[in-house]
């Protein structure tokens, strides 16, 4: 494969990726970790989530 073919293939793939990301209906948030008012809904989700079962302590078996 020639260098020109590789460059063309990379450009086509980059263009297709950009098109799919821009035209897709998904709500993609590339902002990273949220703090403050943006993260308020996460606290509510943690309250609604069921509590993890508590494992017995290792010392209790001895």
The 8 nearest C-alpha neighbors of each residue, nearest first, counted from 0:
[[1, 4, 2, 5, 3, 6, 8, 7],
 [0, 2, 4, 3, 5, 6, 7, 8],
 [1, 3, 5, 4, 6, 0, 7, 8],
 [2, 4, 6, 1, 5, 7, 0, 8],
 [5, 3, 7, 1, 2, 6, 8, 0],
 [4, 6, 8, 2, 3, 7, 9, 1],
 [5, 7, 3, 9, 8, 4, 10, 2],
 [6, 8, 4, 10, 5, 9, 11, 3],
 [7, 9, 5, 11, 6, 10, 4, 12],
 [10, 8, 12, 6, 11, 7, 13, 5],
 [11, 9, 13, 7, 12, 8, 14, 6],
 [10, 12, 14, 8, 9, 13, 15, 7],
 [13, 11, 15, 9, 14, 10, 16, 8],
 [14, 12, 10, 16, 15, 11, 9, 17],
 [13, 15, 11, 17, 12, 16, 10, 18],
 [14, 16, 18, 12, 17, 13, 11, 19],
 [17, 15, 13, 19, 18, 14, 12, 20],
 [16, 18, 14, 20, 15, 19, 21, 13],
 [19, 17, 15, 21, 16, 20, 22, 14],
 [20, 18, 16, 22, 23, 17, 21, 15],
 [21, 19, 17, 23, 18, 22, 16, 27],
 [20, 22, 18, 19, 23, 17, 24, 16],
 [23, 21, 19, 20, 18, 24, 17, 25],
 [24, 22, 20, 19, 25, 21, 18, 26],
 [23, 25, 22, 26, 21, 20, 27, 19],
 [26, 24, 23, 27, 20, 22, 28, 21],
 [25, 27, 28, 24, 23, 29, 20, 21],
 [28, 26, 25, 29, 20, 24, 30, 23],
 [27, 29, 30, 26, 31, 25, 32, 33],
 [28, 30, 31, 27, 32, 26, 33, 20],
 [31, 29, 28, 32, 33, 27, 37, 34],
 [32, 30, 29, 33, 28, 34, 27, 37],
 [31, 33, 30, 34, 38, 29, 37, 28],
 [34, 32, 38, 37, 31, 35, 30, 36],
 [35, 33, 38, 37, 36, 32, 39, 31],
 [34, 36, 37, 38, 39, 33, 40, 32],
 [35, 37, 39, 38, 34, 40, 33, 41],
 [38, 36, 35, 39, 33, 34, 40, 41],
 [37, 39, 34, 36, 41, 33, 40, 35],
 [40, 38, 36, 41, 42, 37, 35, 43],
 [39, 41, 43, 42, 38, 44, 37, 36],
 [40, 42, 44, 43, 39, 38, 45, 37],
 [43, 41, 45, 44, 40, 39, 46, 38],
 [44, 42, 46, 40, 41, 45, 47, 39],
 [43, 45, 41, 47, 42, 46, 48, 40],
 [44, 46, 42, 48, 43, 47, 41, 49],
 [45, 47, 43, 44, 48, 42, 49, 41],
 [48, 46, 44, 45, 43, 49, 42, 50],
 [47, 49, 45, 46, 44, 50, 43, 51],
 [50, 48, 51, 47, 46, 45, 52, 44],
 [49, 51, 52, 48, 53, 46, 47, 45],
 [50, 52, 53, 49, 48, 54, 45, 46],
 [53, 51, 54, 50, 49, 55, 48, 56],
 [52, 54, 51, 55, 50, 56, 49, 57],
 [53, 55, 52, 56, 57, 51, 59, 58],
 [56, 54, 53, 57, 59, 60, 58, 52],
 [55, 57, 59, 58, 54, 60, 53, 61],
 [56, 58, 59, 60, 55, 61, 54, 53],
 [57, 59, 56, 60, 61, 55, 54, 53],
 [58, 60, 56, 57, 61, 55, 54, 53],
 [61, 59, 58, 57, 56, 55, 54, 53],
 [60, 58, 59, 57, 56, 55, 54, 53]]
